[in-house]
Amino acid sequence: MDNLVKLIQEIIKREVSQEHLFDATVTKVDRTSKTCTVETEEEEIYSVRLAAIEGKSSMVLYPKVGSSVVCGALEGNTRNACILKYSDLEEVELSVDKVVVGSGESSMVKGEELSKQLDTLSKQVQSIIQAINTAAVAPSDGGATFKTNMIAQLSKEQPDFTQIENKKLRHG
């Protein structure tokens, strides 16, 4: 009889419990569906959401396989489970209009744009060196020929650093 009572109590506790949190280990991550499979002591649970709610703006945390997580299940139903806490992350996907890190006093640099403009600046420096090395000097013109050649070389391509700043991503 005691076993029957314990079994009924366990079923009631499992089905009626107000606490719908459980510890689990991540066994698989599906980036396409933004879900994962987790394993608890009792069972394997599929399609656990990596983000509780997904919308236009979202943040998805991708756990490492084998990491520990805390999951929450709406009304105790593990088919509606999502991860609430992560021990180890592999990647963070953020889709928002603006990100502020720390005090947000400084903006981040766009790496590709910076590289492009530094390449342009490097070409301009090379043009200066080439213009100096190949400058024609005409006697008695007071350097007018040299000036004309320098202006011609330097006006070819100008760097534009106005687009290297990402004002939507700020850090402090």
Buried (B, 14 or more C-beta within 10 A) or exposed (E): EEEEEEEEEEEEEEEEEEEBEBEBBBBEBBEEEBBBBBEEEEEEBBBBBBBEEEEEEBEBBBBBBEBBBEBBBEEBEBEBBBBEEBBEEBEEEEEEEEBEEEEEEEBBBBEEBBEBBEEBBEEBEEBEEEBEEEBEEEEEEEEEBBEBBBEEBEEEEEBEEEEBBBEEBBEE
